[in-house]
Amino acid sequence: MRAWRALRRAAASSSSSSSSSSFPADGKPRRRAWETSLSPLERIRRLLPPEEAAAVARGAAAAVPEPPQARPEKEEEEVAMVAPRQALAGAAGPRSGPFRAGELALAEMPRKNNWTLKVLCRLAAEAVLSSPGGLLPHRDIIGQLPGQVLRTSAGKRLLLRRPSLDEYVLLMPRGATIAYPKDISALLMMMDLHPGDTVLETGSGSGAMSLFLSRAVGPKGRVLSYEIREDHHNLAKKNYRHWRSAWGIGHTDEWPDNVEFILKDISAAAAELKSVTLDAVVLDMLDPQCALPVVHPSLKQGGVCAVYLANITQVIDLLDRIRSCKLPFLCERIIEVTHRSWSVLPAKRKHNKSSQVVGTQENIEEPPQNEYEEIHIQDEAVLKESEYNESLSAAAETNHSVPYIARPSHWQEAHSAFLTKLRKFQPLLS
């Protein structure tokens, strides 16, 4: 029995020694040789002679690609800062440069009743901008970036910027009444113009419609503008040339030279138009019904002829002529474009003082007791309401909130024209 107990104590001591050897001081079990995992290449290498195993190891090391070298932090920061600048430069496009001599500048000066005075000028080194607010030499404008505010000789502020096309059309010299931008935009939508189209215009006028058509058809398009009056013809060419030259100075790209101004009556141009296929036609003349028999053979099937007329009686005469002459045109729309301007301004605060009516002794009657109590209650209610309004106004002043007044402007744009959309169709053969 004693021998059996001694054998058990010896087995226990051997197991404790083996467990202490398998778990070192750091507490992590040691991995035995047969527990280590080898890669397939390592297993093959162990089976080969030492010389061949060394060659295999060198080939495996050469096959492993080198890790890419990390860029310095400064270089990465510079790239991160340059990329947004390049994106902004590309987005800013051609209008990012300062004013230069020869281009157009638009000066804005605020006036009374929320009205703004706009003055258009062509910059020259020795010229002076004259406005009701004083004088401003052009040399002070040249070299400045658009959107800056400069002061005149009288101390008034002028906002300088480049004009848009619709602003140039409204401020350029006029001979005939122009087609207003609000009507031109509707006409362009009616005709559904695309870059590369060929458009016929009758009635060049002052060149407003020609400029918008030139931009709509692009460099690959073509605009034929007929005018019967020589003074209007020359003025339209002059306004178009001035806009193109100013655009070329202030922008990197050039305005397309795609308008051909022709001094001729459209009713006598049937022979010239036989070889031309028109994508759209716009008529801005007194008697457009005289031009329809000439232009409709050159207009493509399904093409649109937009007519700009001043009064509704002209529209009636046009439709009657189409019906009587049996012209292949279908009237799709007759519209009048109206804009309603609104004025949204902060409300002007006034000191609301309760007005006191002072009467003579003869007019003062002592009210009965019950009426006096009612008046006293009303006075208390008015007092509480005034205190509440004062607290609201004080809170508004603390939070910098100002009440606004929104109403239609006193000055509204008047009627300009009726726009008629005619579409050419193929009549059925009887």
Sequence and secondary structure as in RCSB ss.txt:
>XXXX:A:sequence
MRAWRALRRAAASSSSSSSSSSFPADGKPRRRAWETSLSPLERIRRLLPPEEAAAVARGAAAAVPEPPQARPEKE
EEEVAMVAPRQALAGAAGPRSGPFRAGELALAEMPRKNNWTLKVLCRLAAEAVLSSPGGLLPHRDIIGQLPGQVL
RTSAGKRLLLRRPSLDEYVLLMPRGATIAYPKDISALLMMMDLHPGDTVLETGSGSGAMSLFLSRAVGPKGRVLS
YEIREDHHNLAKKNYRHWRSAWGIGHTDEWPDNVEFILKDISAAAAELKSVTLDAVVLDMLDPQCALPVVHPSLK
QGGVCAVYLANITQVIDLLDRIRSCKLPFLCERIIEVTHRSWSVLPAKRKHNKSSQVVGTQENIEEPPQNEYEEI
HIQDEAVLKESEYNESLSAAAETNHSVPYIARPSHWQEAHSAFLTKLRKFQPLLS
>XXXX:A:secstr
 HHHHHHHHHHHHHHHHHHHHHS TTS     GGG    HHHHHHHHS HHHHHHHHHHHHHHS        HHH
HHHHHHHHHHHHHHHHHGGG S   TTSEEEEEEE STT EEEEEEE  TT EEEETTEEEEGGGTTT  TTEEE
E TTS EEEEE   HHHHHHHS  SS    HHHHHHHHHHHT  TT EEEEE  TTSHHHHHHHHHH TT EEEE
EES HHHHHHHHHHHHHHHHHHHHHSSS     EEEEES GGG HHHHTT  EEEEEE SS GGGTHHHHTTTEE
EEEEEEEEESSHHHHHHHHHHHHHHT SEEEEEEE      EEEEE              TTT     HHHHHHH
HHHHHHHHHHHHHHHHHHHHHHHHT   EEEEE SS      EEEEEEE      
